[in-house]
Amino acid sequence: MTAQNLSKNTIKERIRTVTAFGRDMEVNVLDATTDTILEWIARKPTAHTKWSYFRSLKAFYVWLHNMEIRIKN
């Protein structure tokens, strides 16, 4: 994320979001399904929160795919 020149706050928020997702859904984030992600996001109270969490998770899973850590995106 530092290669993208993101702020420290953005990096912390993305890490916090991915960690919260795994904890709340009791899932290894590497094995999460699209349905699990959508279920978690749907529980959020506002459109802004949903969009923010979606963007963080999308960035994480795109990164995993690009690093060939997770082949299925």
N, C-alpha and C positions, 0 to 999 in steps of 0.2 A: 504494500500500500504506500510505502514511502517512495517507491519508484514512480508512483502516479502523482507525487507531490501533494498528497492529501494532508490536511491539517491534523495535528495530534488529536484534536477533539473528534474529528471524523473517524479516525482510526479507532479511538477508544469506544466510540458509539457503535461502530460496526462489530467490534469484538464483543461488546456487551449484548448486542442484539442476537448474535449467533449463539452465545452462551445461554442467554435467556430462552431462546427457542429450544435448544437441546434439553434444558432443565425442565421447562414447562411441559414439553411433550414427551418427556422421558424417552428420548431417542438419541442414538448416536448421530450427530449431524452428518456424518459421512454416508449414513444409510437411509436418511430421510427420504420420503416420497413426496411427490408433488401434492398429493392429497393432504399429507400431514402439514406441509408448509401452508397450504391454503386454509386449513382448519385453524391453525394458530393465528394467522393474520386476520381471519374473520372474527376472532374473539376480541380484537382490539377496538377501542371505543370510538375513534374518529377516523375520518378519511385520511387526514394528514398523518396520523400515527400509522395507519395501514400502509400508506405509500412509503413512508420512511423505512419501516421494517422490511417491506418488499424490496426496496432498493438495496438495503444492506445485505439481505439474504441473496438477492440476485447477484450482486457483486461477489459475494463469497463463493457461490456455486459456479459462476463463470470462471473465477480464479482457479478453483479446484479442477475444472475441466481443462483449462489452458495449461495447468501444471501436470496434467495427466494423472492426477490423484484420484479423480472420479471421472470415468469415461462417459457415463450417461449423464447428460446435463438436464 
